[in-house]
């Protein structure tokens, strides 16, 4: 495991700055560029890739992120997918064009393919298909399912979380869902985890609608929603465990519980989702679902490579497994 010192050396900052950034310290005043160096250093030091570089004809691919560069810093999930994709593309000797939301002018006309990371509206999907002959979507599947995709097995992940909490004695289980709008503001994306959690809790006869909250996939929204739960239900009637839709939300929950002097995990347990590189450095360290984001990015590039090199006609979808990582918060 990379240490704070390792990250500090790679990012060229002090270990105390690394610690405060990874713990989302709101009192720390550092620029986004410094945060970006620290987050990227933490992610890259987690990678273990010993594959040999592949030599081929030089092709150009665009890696399109539905977030802005600033928004990416608030949700390291997509940053990690992008880094995995870029690493694989470099190994395969592709020329990379990196495009964030609102930077569509960076799209070039001679693209061999596009890796689209995130959630895209039907209008955005149509525009992307006009830019390149092949597209692979990561963490999203268009309604017509006409392109390669890389997805997560959300249903199994939520089942494992709930089974673990039941096995450790929890009967009052809450969920803080994420909600997002397409970046062109044409509609909203529904998090499939919400229905998976509801359905499985109903099957176990443990579902309580009052224990469900939702907000953006950000630290502040997680904190706000936990404070809503405390106000609405009272400290004595809180669920003994919450599942959060991502680690940023879970970190916000931890902050709210700390401020209200509610002990974790003695009084309330928290499980996150993604296992971003900062999860192990939070206090208490975060129990979370590991999503193999690096592998998601790499798989996307590999699928794109097949289409470009072999002109594959059949559409493929890769489903990446998850793993519950048990730490101190649950």
GUTIFI-734629 format. One line per 8 residues: number of its first residue (from 1); for each residue x, y, z of N, C-alpha, C. Coordinates in steps of 0.2 Angstrom, whole numbers. Each point is the difference from the previous one (the first is absolute). Layout:
residues N
NUM = X,Y,Z,X,Y,Z,X,Y,Z  ...
//
This chain:
residues 330
1 = 4,-6,0,-4,6,0,4,6,0  -1,5,-4,3,6,0,0,4,6  5,3,3,-1,4,6,-1,7,-2  -1,4,5,-1,8,-1,6,3,-2  6,-3,2,6,3,-2,1,-2,-7  -1,-6,-3,0,-1,-7,-4,4,-4  -6,2,2,-4,4,-4,2,7,0  3,2,6,3,7,1,6,1,-5
9 = 4,-5,0,6,1,-4,-2,0,-8  -5,-4,-2,-2,0,-7,-4,6,-1  -4,3,4,-3,6,-1,4,7,1  5,-1,4,5,5,1,-3,5,5  -3,-3,6,-3,4,5,1,-3,6  -2,3,6,2,-3,7,-5,-5,1  2,-5,5,-4,-5,2,-6,3,4  0,5,3,-6,3,4,-5,2,-5
17 = 3,3,-6,-5,3,-5,-4,-6,-3  4,-6,-2,-3,-6,-2,-5,-2,4  1,-1,7,-5,-2,5,-6,4,0  1,6,0,-6,5,0,-4,0,-6  3,-1,-6,-4,0,-6,-3,-7,0  3,-5,1,-3,-7,0,-6,-1,5  0,4,5,-5,0,5,-5,6,-1  0,3,-6,-5,5,-2,0,5,6
25 = 5,3,2,0,5,5,-2,7,-3  -6,2,2,-3,6,-3,4,6,2  4,0,6,4,6,2,6,1,-4  2,-5,-4,6,0,-4,-1,4,-6  5,5,-1,-1,4,-6,6,-1,-5  -2,-5,-5,5,-2,-5,-4,1,-7  4,1,-5,-3,0,-7,-2,-6,-2  -5,0,-5,-2,-6,-4,6,-4,-3
33 = 5,4,-2,5,-4,-4,4,-4,5  1,3,6,4,-4,5,-5,-6,2  -6,1,1,-5,-6,2,1,-5,-6  0,2,-6,0,-5,-5,6,-4,0  6,3,1,7,-3,0,-1,-5,6  -3,1,6,0,-4,5,-4,-6,-1  -6,1,-3,-5,-5,-1,3,-5,-6  3,3,-5,2,-4,-5,6,-4,2
41 = 5,3,4,5,-4,3,-2,-6,4  -5,1,4,-3,-5,5,-3,-6,-5  -3,2,-5,-3,-5,-5,5,-4,-3  5,4,-3,5,-3,-4,5,-5,4  1,2,6,4,-5,4,-4,-6,2  -6,0,-1,-4,-7,1,0,-4,-5  2,2,-6,0,-4,-6,6,-5,0  -1,-6,-3,5,-5,0,-1,-3,-7
49 = 3,3,-5,0,-2,-7,6,-2,-3  2,-6,-1,6,-3,-3,0,-2,-7  -6,2,-3,-1,-2,-7,5,3,-5  2,-3,-5,5,2,-5,-4,5,-5  4,5,-2,-3,5,-5,-1,-4,-6  -6,2,-3,-2,-3,-7,2,5,-5  3,-3,-5,2,4,-6,-5,-1,-6  -3,6,-2,-4,-1,-6,0,7,-4
57 = -5,0,-5,0,6,-3,-3,6,4  2,6,0,-2,5,4,-7,2,-1  -5,0,5,-6,2,-1,-2,5,6  -5,4,-2,-2,5,5,-7,-1,3  0,0,7,-6,-1,3,-2,5,5  -6,2,1,-2,5,5,-3,-3,6  3,2,6,-3,-2,6,-4,6,3  -7,-1,-1,-5,5,2,-3,-1,7
65 = 1,5,4,-3,0,7,-6,4,0  -6,-2,3,-6,4,0,1,5,5  5,0,5,1,5,5,5,5,-3  0,6,3,5,5,-1,6,-2,4  6,3,-1,6,-2,3,-1,1,8  -4,6,1,-1,2,7,-4,-5,4  -6,-2,-4,-4,-5,3,3,-7,1  5,-2,-4,3,-6,1,4,-1,7
73 = 2,6,2,4,0,7,-5,-1,6  -7,1,-1,-5,-2,5,-2,-7,0  2,-4,-6,-2,-7,0,5,-4,-4  5,-2,5,6,-3,-3,-1,-7,-4  -7,-2,1,-2,-6,-4,2,1,-7  -2,5,-3,1,1,-7,7,2,-2  3,3,5,8,2,-1,3,-7,-1  -1,-5,4,3,-6,1,-1,-4,-7
81 = -6,0,-2,-2,-3,-7,4,3,-5  1,6,0,3,4,-6,8,-2,0  3,0,6,7,-2,1,1,-7,-3  -4,-5,2,1,-6,-2,-1,-1,-8  -5,4,-3,0,0,-7,6,3,-3  2,6,2,6,3,-3,6,-5,1  1,-3,5,6,-4,1,-1,-6,-5  -5,-3,-1,-1,-5,-5,1,2,-7
89 = -3,6,-2,1,3,-6,7,1,-2  4,3,5,7,1,-1,4,-6,-1  -2,-6,4,3,-6,-2,-1,-3,-7  -6,2,-2,-2,-3,-7,2,5,-5  4,6,2,3,5,-5,-5,4,-4  -6,1,4,-5,5,-3,2,7,2  -2,4,-5,1,7,2,-7,2,3  1,4,6,-6,1,4,-2,7,0
97 = -7,2,-1,-3,6,0,-4,0,6  1,4,5,-4,0,6,-5,6,0  -6,-2,1,-6,5,-1,-4,0,6  -1,6,3,-4,0,6,-7,4,-3  -5,-1,5,-6,4,-2,1,7,-1  -3,3,-5,1,7,-2,6,1,-4  4,-5,-1,6,1,-4,-1,-4,-7  -6,0,-3,-1,-4,-6,4,3,-6
105 = 2,6,1,4,3,-6,7,-4,-1  2,-4,6,6,-4,-1,-1,-6,-4  -6,-2,-1,-1,-6,-4,3,1,-7  3,-5,-3,3,1,-6,-3,-5,-6  1,2,-6,-4,-3,-5,3,-7,-2  6,-2,2,3,-6,-3,1,-5,6  -5,-1,4,0,-5,5,-2,-7,-2  4,-5,3,-2,-7,-2,-5,-2,5
113 = -1,3,6,-5,-2,4,-1,4,6  -5,-1,4,-1,4,6,-2,-4,6  4,1,6,-2,-3,6,-4,5,4  -7,-1,1,-4,5,3,-1,-2,8  2,4,4,0,-2,7,-5,4,4  -5,-3,3,-6,3,3,-6,0,-3  -5,4,2,-7,0,-2,-1,5,-6  -3,-3,-6,-1,5,-5,-7,-1,-3
121 = -3,6,-1,-7,0,-2,-1,-2,-7  -6,-2,-3,-1,-3,-6,3,5,-6  -1,7,2,3,5,-5,8,0,0  3,-1,6,7,0,0,3,-7,-3  -4,-5,1,2,-6,-3,0,0,-8  -5,3,-2,-1,1,-8,6,5,-2  2,5,3,6,4,-2,6,-4,0  1,-4,6,6,-4,0,1,-5,-6
129 = -6,-3,-2,0,-4,-5,2,3,-7  -1,6,0,2,4,-6,7,2,-1  4,-1,6,7,2,1,5,-6,-2  -2,-6,1,4,-5,-1,-3,-7,-2  3,-4,-4,-4,-6,-2,-1,-5,6  4,0,5,-1,-5,6,0,4,6  -5,-2,5,0,3,6,-1,-6,5  3,1,6,-1,-5,6,-2,5,6
137 = -6,-2,3,-2,4,6,2,-4,6  3,4,5,2,-3,6,-5,3,6  -3,-5,3,-5,2,6,-6,3,-3  -2,-2,-6,-6,2,-3,-2,-4,-6  -7,-1,-1,-2,-4,-5,-6,4,-4  1,2,-6,-5,4,-4,-6,-5,0  -6,3,-1,-6,-3,0,0,-5,-6  3,1,-6,0,-4,-6,5,-5,0
145 = 5,0,5,5,-5,1,4,-2,-6  1,6,-4,3,-1,-6,8,1,0  3,0,6,7,1,0,3,-4,6  6,-2,0,3,-3,5,0,3,7  -1,-3,5,0,3,7,4,-4,5  2,4,5,3,-3,6,-4,2,6  -3,-5,4,-5,1,5,2,-3,7  -3,2,5,1,-3,7,-6,-4,2
153 = 1,-6,3,-5,-4,3,-3,3,6  -4,5,-1,-3,4,6,-4,-5,5  -4,-4,-4,-5,-4,4,4,-5,5  5,-3,-2,4,-5,4,3,4,6  3,6,-2,4,4,5,-5,2,5  -6,2,-1,-5,2,5,-2,-6,4  -1,-5,-3,-2,-6,4,6,-2,5  6,0,-2,6,-1,4,0,5,6
161 = -1,6,-1,0,5,5,-5,-2,5  -6,-1,-2,-6,-1,5,1,-7,4  2,-5,-4,2,-6,4,5,1,5  5,4,-1,5,1,5,-2,4,6  -5,5,-2,-2,3,6,-5,-4,4  -4,-4,-3,-5,-5,4,5,-4,4  5,-3,-3,4,-5,3,3,3,7  2,7,-1,3,3,6,-5,3,5
169 = -7,-2,-1,-5,2,5,-4,6,-2  0,3,-5,-3,6,-2,-7,-2,-3  -6,3,3,-6,-1,-3,-3,7,-2  2,5,2,-2,7,-3,5,3,-4  -1,-1,-7,5,2,-5,-2,5,-4  3,6,-1,-1,5,-4,4,1,-6  -2,4,-5,3,0,-7,0,8,-2  6,2,-2,0,7,-2,2,0,-7
177 = -4,1,-5,0,-1,-7,4,6,-3  2,-1,-6,3,5,-4,-5,2,-6  0,6,-1,-4,2,-6,4,5,-4  -1,-1,-7,4,4,-5,-4,2,-6  1,6,-2,-3,2,-7,5,0,-5  -2,-2,-6,4,0,-6,3,7,0  7,0,-3,3,7,0,-3,5,-5  -4,-2,-4,-4,5,-4,-6,2,2
185 = -2,-3,7,-6,2,4,-6,-2,-4  0,-5,-4,-6,-2,-4,-4,-5,4  3,-3,6,-4,-5,4,4,-2,6  -2,-5,3,3,-3,6,2,-7,-1  5,-2,3,2,-7,0,-2,-3,7  -3,-6,-1,-3,-4,6,5,-5,3  3,1,6,5,-5,2,-4,-7,2  3,-5,-4,-3,-7,1,0,-3,7
193 = 5,3,3,2,-3,7,-6,1,5  -4,6,-1,-6,1,4,-5,-6,0  -2,-2,-6,-5,-5,-1,3,-7,3  6,-1,-2,3,-6,3,0,-1,7  2,6,4,0,0,7,-7,-1,3  -5,4,-3,-7,0,2,-3,-8,-1  1,-2,-6,-2,-7,-1,3,-5,5  6,0,1,3,-5,4,-2,1,7
201 = 0,6,3,-3,1,7,-7,-2,0  -4,1,-5,-7,-2,1,0,-8,0  4,-3,-4,1,-8,0,2,-2,7  4,4,4,2,-2,6,-5,3,6  -5,3,-2,-5,3,4,3,6,5  5,3,-3,3,6,4,0,7,-3  -4,0,-6,-1,7,-3,-4,5,4  3,6,1,-4,6,3,1,6,-5
209 = -5,2,-3,1,6,-4,3,6,3  -1,1,7,3,6,3,7,0,1  3,-6,-2,8,-1,1,3,2,-7  -4,2,-5,3,1,-6,1,8,-2  6,2,-2,1,7,-2,4,0,-6  0,6,-3,4,0,-7,3,7,-1  5,1,-3,3,6,-2,6,-1,-5  3,5,-2,6,-1,-5,5,-4,3
217 = 5,-2,-4,5,-5,2,6,4,2  -1,4,6,5,5,2,0,-1,8  6,2,3,1,0,7,-5,4,3  -1,6,-2,-5,5,3,-7,-3,0  -2,-3,-5,-7,-3,0,0,-6,4  5,-4,1,0,-5,5,-1,2,7  4,6,1,-1,3,7,-7,3,1  -2,3,-5,-7,3,1,-5,-5,1
225 = 0,-5,-4,-5,-6,1,0,-3,7  6,-1,2,1,-3,7,-3,4,5  1,7,-1,-3,5,5,-7,0,0  -3,-1,-6,-7,-1,-1,-3,-6,3  4,-5,0,-2,-7,3,0,1,8  5,4,2,0,1,8,-5,4,2  -2,5,-4,-5,5,2,-7,-3,-1  -1,-4,-5,-6,-3,-1,-2,-6,5
233 = 5,-4,1,-1,-6,4,2,0,7  5,5,1,3,1,7,5,-5,1  5,1,4,6,-4,1,-2,-7,3  -5,0,4,-2,-7,3,-3,-4,-5  -3,3,-6,-4,-5,-4,3,0,-7  7,2,-1,3,-1,-6,1,-7,-2  0,-2,-6,2,-7,-2,7,-1,3  2,-7,2,6,-1,3,5,-1,-6
241 = -2,0,-6,5,0,-6,-3,4,-6  5,3,-4,-2,3,-6,4,-2,-5  -3,-2,-6,4,-1,-6,0,7,-4  6,2,-3,0,6,-4,2,-2,-7  -3,4,-5,1,-2,-7,7,1,-2  4,4,3,7,1,-2,4,2,6  6,0,0,5,1,5,-1,7,2  -1,5,-5,0,7,2,-6,1,5
249 = -6,-3,-2,-6,1,4,2,-3,7  3,-6,0,2,-3,7,4,4,4  5,3,-3,5,5,4,-4,6,3  -5,2,-4,-4,6,3,-4,-3,6  -3,-6,-1,-4,-3,6,5,-1,6  6,-2,-1,5,0,6,1,6,3  0,6,-4,1,6,3,-6,3,4  -6,-1,-3,-6,2,4,0,-4,7
257 = 1,-7,-1,0,-4,6,5,2,6  6,2,-3,5,2,5,-2,7,3  -3,4,-4,-2,7,3,-6,-1,5  -4,-5,-1,-6,-1,5,2,-5,5  7,-1,1,2,-5,5,-3,-7,0  -1,-2,-6,-3,-7,-1,6,-5,-2  1,-4,4,6,-5,-1,-1,-4,-6  6,-1,-4,0,-5,-6,6,-5,2
265 = -2,-6,0,-6,-3,-2,-4,-3,6  2,3,6,-4,-3,6,-7,2,0  -2,6,-3,-7,2,0,-3,-1,-7  4,3,-5,-3,-1,-7,6,-2,-4  -1,-5,-4,5,-3,-5,-1,3,-7  5,1,-3,0,3,-7,3,-4,-5  -3,-1,-6,3,-4,-5,0,5,-6  6,1,-4,0,4,-6,0,-5,-6
273 = 2,4,-5,-1,-4,-7,6,3,-4  4,-4,-3,5,2,-5,7,-2,3  2,1,6,6,-1,3,5,5,-4  -1,6,0,5,5,-3,6,0,5  5,2,-3,7,0,3,0,3,7  -4,5,1,0,3,6,-4,-3,6  -4,-6,-2,-4,-3,5,4,-3,6  6,-2,-1,4,-3,5,3,5,5
281 = 0,6,-2,3,5,4,-5,4,4  -6,-1,-1,-5,4,4,0,-3,7  -2,4,5,-1,-2,6,-7,0,3  -3,-6,1,3,-6,0,0,-3,-8  5,-4,-1,1,-3,-7,-7,-3,-2  -1,1,-7,-7,-1,-2,-1,-7,-3  -5,-4,3,-2,-6,-3,-4,2,-6  2,-3,-5,-3,2,-7,0,-6,-5
289 = -4,1,-5,0,-5,-6,6,2,-5  4,-4,-1,6,1,-4,-3,-1,-8  0,5,-3,-1,0,-8,6,0,-3  1,-4,-5,7,-1,-3,0,5,-6  0,7,2,0,5,-4,6,0,-6  6,-2,3,5,0,-5,-2,-5,-5  -2,-6,2,-2,-5,-5,-6,2,-5  -4,4,3,-6,3,-4,3,4,-6
297 = 5,4,2,3,5,-5,4,-5,-5  4,-4,2,4,-5,-4,-5,-4,-5  -5,-3,3,-5,-4,-4,-3,4,-6  -2,6,2,-3,5,-5,5,1,-6  6,1,2,5,1,-6,1,-6,-4  0,-6,4,1,-6,-4,-6,-2,-4  -6,2,2,-5,-1,-5,0,4,-6  2,6,2,1,5,-6,5,-2,-5
305 = 6,-3,3,5,-2,-4,-2,-6,-5  -4,-5,3,-3,-5,-4,-4,3,-6  -4,5,1,-4,3,-5,4,3,-5  5,4,2,5,3,-5,4,-4,-4  3,-5,4,5,-5,-4,-4,-5,-4  -5,-3,3,-3,-5,-4,-7,1,-3  -2,6,1,-7,2,-3,-5,-4,2  0,-2,7,-5,-5,3,-7,3,-1
313 = -5,-4,-2,-6,2,-2,-5,-1,7  1,-6,3,-4,-1,6,1,5,6  -5,1,3,1,5,6,1,-4,6  5,2,4,2,-3,6,-2,4,6  -1,-3,6,-1,3,6,4,-3,6  4,3,3,5,-3,5,-3,2,7  -2,-5,4,-2,2,7,5,-1,5  2,5,4,6,-1,4,-3,-1,7
321 = 3,-5,4,-2,-2,7,2,5,5  -2,-1,6,2,5,5,2,-5,6  2,4,5,3,-4,6,-1,5,7  -3,-3,5,-1,4,6,7,0,4  2,6,1,6,1,4,-2,2,7  2,-4,5,-2,1,7,5,4,3  -1,6,3,4,4,3,-3,2,7  1,6,2,-2,2,7,-7,3,1
329 = -3,2,-6,-7,4,1,-6,-5,0  1,-6,-1,-5,-5,1,2,-7,1
//
